[in-house]
Amino acid sequence: MSNVKPVVVIAGVGAGGGTGAASALAFGKEGYSIALIARNADFLKTFVNELNGSGIDAASFPIASYAASDVRDAFKRIRSHFVKPSYAIRAAVYNTSHAVWKSFLDTTVEDVRAVTEANIDGGFAFAREAILEFKENPIDPRNGARGVLIHTGATGSLRGNKHTSAFSAGKHAVRALSQSLAKEFGKQNIHVAHAIIDGDIITPRLKGTRNDPEWEKNEAARLNPDSIAAGYLYLAKQDQSSWTWELDLRPAHESW
């Protein structure tokens, strides 16, 4: 196994500075090659150049949408780029979402379709492709796993609130999918985990929106994407005697 380079597939990188980008850096520093899936092709190209420039082996696989067909096509391109037996997909992170913050009566059919595509259509397709890859892997003697699949959740994964009817429905679906897969594939030495991200993550975009220097400086009041990524790497390293299905991450001063 030492001659086979592990690959992590990360879907959902946004415009940088968030969980997806931080996870790519964390896994890259751990020796993984990085396959990035996202809709923002321009950012992907820039970010991959940055990763490669820092010595991390990375490639981008932009998609038009998170429709199942586009996700399957991305994996097809990933397999062509990271060719076996030199590479093996050992980790996969589904970090996508579609934010809809509207009252129920203002929520449109198009909103629901977009939430469904990002969470259910894309989530099922991503999980299926990742698990098919994992099933071909030998068991890693260090942790007893053939691979690890991580889904990024949110407060809305557990409870709805006003103006979150569509968003929470999508995140509930991802959590249910993750839980079902953990039950089904744990016995096949495939680790499936779900991370509840409960609070605002400090990103360049959110800093510009909030314009709140005190919030930015207070590490107890917001989530750090690098810390979330460290949690994901922790999940990937867990041995099979103590696999976490659900990891709940929130800042110390979150009003939960």
ABEGO torsion letter per residue (X at the ends): XAABBBBBBBBGAEAEGBAAAAAAAAAAAAGBBBBBBBABAAAAAAAAAAAAAAGBBBBBBBBABABAAAAAAAAAAAAAABBOAABBBABBBBABBBBBBBBAAABBAAAAAAAAAAAAAAAAAAAAAAAAAAAABBBBAAAGBAEBBBBBBBAAAABBBBGAAAAAAAAAAAAAAAAAAAAAAAAAGBBBBBBBBBEBBBBAAAAAAAGBAAAAABAAABBBAAAAAAAAAAAAABBAABBBABBBBBBAABBX
